Structures are given as C-alpha cells and as structure tokens.
Amino acid sequence: MCKSFQNHAQGKYEPDLNLALAGADVIVALRIQHERLEAEDIIDIDQYKYEYQINSERLAMAHEEAILMHPGPVNLELSSDVADSKHAIILDQVENGVAIRMAVLSQYLSG
C-alpha cells in the first residue's frame, strides 16, 4: 500500500480486519477476482476465507446498525448470510454504479 494513504487526515489504515471492523459504521468490502486467481492457483481459498472473509461473527464486531457495501458480484469476500443480511446494501450500490464510488474516493482524497 502507498505509504501516503496509510494514515490520511480523514481516515486511518488498519491492517487487522478484526480491529478495523470493531465499532465500524460502514464497511466497504472489495471484490476478489476469484475467476482470475483460480487458474493461477495464487491463493489458498480456505486460508483467505479464514483471514479475510466477512462472516456473521466478524460483522457482529461492527456497530449494530452498520452498513455493508460491496461492488458486486460477491465471490468469497462475504459469507452468503452476510451478503443477504439487513446490513448489506449491495444491490443498491450496484444499481448506483461506478459514479458513486468514484465520488466518494475523490472527496476522501481531496480533503
């Protein structure tokens, strides 16, 4: 990760997923392009899920009313119960598309 963005004035980089989720109001999960990795056997899928997948136990670490975002489609970043939970606004986010994500990133990085 680029060091200049690790501790930006408007946010903090936290490498430990469990610490990052603790008390979070909004969770933005990114999509792993599993279909590209599968052919190259780059990652151990079970190990990835153990370390990084947001499942119900991890989601419970966040704020009770946390919002869960994901660009879709979901591969292995979220367990199915989390992707279908009341916290997930994935279908709304997909509908709104790239423009919203770019506007958020632009605002965050310009502050």
C-alpha positions in Angstrom: 0.0 0.0 0.0 1.2 3.5 -0.8 2.5 5.0 2.5 1.0 8.4 1.8 -2.5 6.9 2.1 -2.0 4.7 5.2 -2.9 7.4 7.7 -4.7 10.1 5.7 -6.1 13.0 7.6 -9.7 11.7 7.1 -9.1 8.1 7.8 -6.7 5.5 9.2 -5.2 2.4 7.6 -5.8 -0.7 9.8 -4.2 -3.9 8.6 -6.0 -6.1 11.1 -9.5 -6.9 9.8 -11.0 -7.6 13.2 -9.7 -4.3 14.6 -10.9 -2.4 11.5 -14.4 -3.9 11.9 -14.7 -3.1 15.7 -17.4 -0.5 16.0 -17.5 0.3 12.3 -20.5 2.2 11.0 -19.8 1.5 7.3 -17.9 -1.5 5.9 -16.7 -1.4 2.3 -15.6 -4.8 1.1 -13.7 -5.1 -2.2 -14.2 -7.8 -4.8 -11.6 -10.5 -5.2 -11.5 -11.6 -8.9 -11.6 -15.2 -7.9 -12.0 -16.3 -11.5 -8.6 -14.9 -12.4 -6.9 -16.3 -9.4 -8.3 -19.8 -9.7 -6.5 -20.6 -12.9 -3.2 -19.4 -11.5 -3.6 -21.0 -8.0 -2.2 -17.9 -6.4 -4.1 -18.0 -3.1 -5.4 -20.7 -0.8 -9.1 -20.1 -0.8 -9.7 -21.6 2.7 -6.9 -19.5 4.2 -8.2 -16.4 2.6 -11.7 -17.0 4.0 -10.2 -17.7 7.4 -8.2 -14.4 7.4 -10.3 -12.0 5.4 -13.9 -13.1 4.7 -16.5 -11.0 6.4 -18.8 -13.6 8.1 -21.5 -13.2 10.7 -19.0 -13.3 13.6 -17.0 -10.6 12.1 -20.0 -8.5 11.1 -21.1 -8.7 14.8 -18.0 -6.7 15.7 -19.3 -3.7 13.8 -21.9 -1.2 15.0 -25.3 -2.7 15.4 -26.7 -0.7 12.6 -23.6 -0.9 10.3 -24.0 -0.6 6.6 -22.2 -3.2 4.4 -21.1 -2.2 0.9 -19.6 -4.3 -1.9 -19.3 -3.5 -5.6 -20.7 -7.0 -6.6 -20.7 -9.6 -7.7 -19.7 -11.3 -4.4 -17.2 -14.1 -4.7 -15.6 -15.1 -1.4 -15.2 -11.8 0.4 -18.5 -12.2 2.2 -20.3 -15.2 3.5 -23.7 -15.7 2.0 -25.6 -14.9 5.2 -23.8 -11.6 5.5 -24.3 -10.7 1.8 -28.1 -11.4 2.3 -28.3 -9.6 5.7 -30.2 -6.5 6.6 -26.8 -4.7 6.7 -26.0 -5.3 3.1 -26.9 -2.6 0.6 -25.1 -4.3 -2.2 -28.0 -4.3 -4.7 -28.5 -0.6 -4.2 -24.8 0.0 -4.6 -24.5 -2.0 -7.8 -27.5 -0.1 -9.2 -25.8 3.2 -8.5 -22.6 2.0 -10.1 -19.1 3.3 -10.5 -20.0 7.0 -10.3 -20.8 6.9 -6.6 -17.6 5.1 -5.7 -15.5 7.5 -7.7 -17.2 10.5 -6.0 -16.6 9.1 -2.5 -12.9 8.4 -3.3 -12.5 11.8 -4.8 -14.0 13.5 -1.7 -11.9 11.4 0.7 -8.6 12.0 -1.1 -9.2 15.7 -1.7 -9.8 16.6 1.9 
